[in-house]
Amino acid sequence: MTPQELIEMTNTPEKCEQLLIGAVRQIATDRYEQGWSAVVECFTDGDILEYLSNADNNLPKAIKAIQEWVDLRKEMEDNCQF
């Protein structure tokens, strides 16, 4: 992707949001088997935007926060098994 293509893709806030949502969805898909299946299957764009907003639209910070949620969900799931 050229710099000009990137500028054109992100020249409005809505396009930036969609690009960030797409990045989170791709990461979630890549990590599907590591507990991110709930993110892929259940998170709406609004859910992802909430994590991004809380992270000041910083993708690595949002991914870290979602990973913490995934880890907590996994821990809760493990505690329910008997």
C-alpha positions in Angstrom: 0.0 0.0 0.0 1.4 3.4 -1.0 1.3 6.4 1.4 -1.3 8.0 -0.8 -3.5 5.0 -0.7 -3.3 5.0 3.1 -4.1 8.7 3.2 -7.2 8.1 1.0 -8.3 5.2 3.2 -8.1 7.3 6.4 -9.1 10.7 5.3 -12.3 10.7 7.4 -12.9 9.6 11.0 -15.4 6.9 9.8 -12.7 5.5 7.5 -10.2 5.5 10.3 -12.7 3.7 12.6 -13.4 1.0 9.9 -9.7 0.5 9.3 -9.1 0.0 13.1 -12.1 -2.3 13.4 -10.8 -4.3 10.5 -7.4 -4.6 12.2 -9.0 -5.8 15.4 -11.1 -8.3 13.6 -8.1 -9.7 11.7 -6.1 -10.0 14.9 -9.1 -11.8 16.5 -9.4 -14.2 13.6 -5.7 -14.9 13.7 -6.0 -15.7 17.5 -9.3 -17.5 17.2 -7.9 -20.8 18.7 -6.2 -18.8 21.6 -9.5 -17.8 23.1 -10.4 -14.9 20.8 -13.3 -16.9 19.3 -15.8 -14.9 21.4 -14.4 -11.7 20.0 -14.9 -13.0 16.4 -18.3 -14.5 17.1 -19.8 -12.0 19.5 -18.2 -8.6 19.4 -20.1 -6.0 17.4 -18.3 -3.0 15.7 -19.7 -1.0 18.6 -18.0 -3.3 21.1 -14.7 -2.9 19.3 -15.1 0.8 19.0 -15.6 1.0 22.8 -12.3 -0.7 23.4 -10.6 1.5 20.9 -12.2 4.7 22.4 -11.1 3.6 25.9 -7.6 3.2 24.5 -7.6 6.6 22.8 -7.7 4.9 19.4 -4.4 3.3 20.1 -4.6 -0.1 18.5 -1.9 -1.9 20.6 -3.6 -0.6 23.8 -7.0 -1.8 22.6 -5.6 -5.2 21.7 -4.0 -5.4 25.2 -7.3 -4.6 26.8 -9.2 -7.1 24.7 -6.5 -9.7 25.6 -7.2 -9.0 29.2 -10.9 -9.6 28.7 -10.1 -12.9 26.8 -7.8 -14.0 29.6 -10.5 -13.2 32.3 -13.1 -15.0 30.3 -10.8 -18.1 30.0 -10.2 -18.0 33.7 -13.9 -17.9 34.5 -14.5 -20.7 32.0 -11.8 -22.8 33.6 -13.3 -22.2 37.1 -16.7 -23.4 36.0 -15.5 -26.8 34.8 -15.6 -29.7 37.1 
